[in-house]
């Protein structure tokens, strides 16, 4: 399974992102009410492109693929940007900049910092 398909499949196992996807597919008071207040306040930052969920920090920001709370997926992405021959062990700041240009998940910087340290 390619990375895109793994990300889409993992949304179902992530309570927060499964709720966001459900709302974006069928907006209603019920699906909106199932989200946390914080998520409801930020719902306009999310959109679906097919089955893939995207997040924009603000309206001028390029959308980034949302990576669900799946340690293996996150590790695979960081590995590609840091440990692969193309990544060339860029270091913490450059690895974070490269990953965050295309992907989003909460506390990504901490993930990158731990990965680069190890």
C-alpha positions as CSV (number, residue, x, y, z in Angstrom):
1,X,0.0,0.0,0.0
2,X,1.4,3.4,-0.9
3,X,1.8,6.2,1.7
4,X,-1.3,8.1,0.5
5,X,-3.5,5.0,0.9
6,X,-2.1,4.3,4.3
7,X,-2.8,7.8,5.5
8,X,-6.4,7.7,4.2
9,X,-6.9,4.3,5.9
10,X,-5.5,5.5,9.2
11,X,-8.0,8.4,9.4
12,X,-10.7,5.8,10.5
13,X,-8.6,4.8,13.5
14,X,-8.0,8.4,14.7
15,X,-11.0,9.7,16.6
16,X,-10.2,13.4,15.9
17,X,-9.6,13.1,12.2
18,X,-12.3,10.5,11.6
19,X,-14.8,13.1,13.0
20,X,-13.4,15.9,10.8
21,X,-13.6,13.7,7.7
22,X,-17.2,12.7,8.6
23,X,-18.2,16.3,9.0
24,X,-16.5,17.4,5.7
25,X,-18.2,14.6,3.8
26,X,-21.6,15.3,5.3
27,X,-21.8,18.6,7.0
28,X,-24.6,18.7,9.6
29,X,-25.3,20.0,13.1
30,X,-24.9,16.4,14.3
31,X,-21.4,15.8,12.7
32,X,-20.3,19.3,13.7
33,X,-21.5,18.7,17.3
34,X,-19.5,15.5,17.6
35,X,-16.3,17.5,17.2
36,X,-14.5,19.1,20.2
37,X,-14.9,22.9,20.6
38,X,-11.3,23.5,19.6
39,X,-11.8,21.4,16.4
40,X,-15.1,23.2,15.6
41,X,-13.3,26.5,15.9
42,X,-10.6,25.4,13.4
43,X,-12.8,23.4,11.0
44,X,-12.4,26.0,8.3
45,X,-8.7,25.2,8.2
46,X,-9.5,21.6,6.9
47,X,-10.7,20.4,3.5
48,X,-10.9,17.1,1.7
49,X,-9.4,16.4,-1.7
50,X,-10.9,13.1,-2.6
51,X,-10.3,11.0,0.6
52,X,-7.2,12.9,1.7
53,X,-7.5,15.5,4.5
54,X,-5.6,18.8,4.2
55,X,-4.9,21.5,6.8
56,X,-4.0,25.1,6.2
57,X,-2.5,27.2,9.1
58,X,-4.1,30.3,7.6
59,X,-5.9,31.2,4.4
60,X,-2.7,32.2,2.7
61,X,-0.9,29.0,3.7
62,X,-0.5,26.1,1.2
63,X,-2.6,23.1,2.4
64,X,-0.7,20.2,4.0
65,X,-1.7,16.6,4.1
66,X,-2.9,15.7,7.6
67,X,-1.2,12.7,9.1
68,X,-3.3,10.8,11.6
69,X,-2.0,9.8,15.0
70,X,-0.1,6.7,13.8
71,X,3.5,6.4,15.0
72,X,4.5,4.1,12.1
73,X,3.2,6.6,9.4
74,X,4.9,9.5,11.1
75,X,8.2,7.6,11.4
76,X,8.0,6.6,7.8
77,X,7.5,10.2,6.6
78,X,10.4,11.5,8.8
79,X,12.6,8.7,7.7
80,X,12.0,9.6,4.0
81,X,12.9,13.2,4.7
82,X,15.9,12.6,7.0
83,X,17.4,9.2,6.6
84,X,16.9,8.5,2.9
85,X,19.7,9.3,0.3
86,X,17.5,12.3,-0.8
87,X,17.1,13.5,2.8
88,X,20.9,13.3,3.4
89,X,20.5,13.8,7.2
90,X,19.5,17.4,6.9
91,X,19.5,18.1,10.6
92,X,16.6,19.1,12.8
93,X,15.6,22.5,11.3
94,X,15.9,21.6,7.7
95,X,14.2,18.2,8.2
96,X,11.3,20.0,10.0
97,X,11.1,22.6,7.2
98,X,11.0,19.9,4.5
99,X,8.4,17.7,6.3
100,X,6.1,20.6,7.4
101,X,6.0,21.9,3.9
102,X,3.9,18.9,2.8
103,X,2.5,17.4,6.0
104,X,0.8,18.4,9.2
105,X,0.3,16.8,12.6
106,X,0.3,18.2,16.1
107,X,3.7,18.5,17.8
108,X,5.5,17.6,14.6
109,X,8.6,19.6,15.7
110,X,9.0,17.4,18.8
111,X,8.8,14.3,16.6
112,X,11.5,15.6,14.2
113,X,13.7,16.7,17.2
114,X,13.5,13.2,18.7
115,X,14.1,11.5,15.4
116,X,17.1,13.6,14.5
117,X,18.6,13.1,18.0
118,X,18.4,9.3,17.8
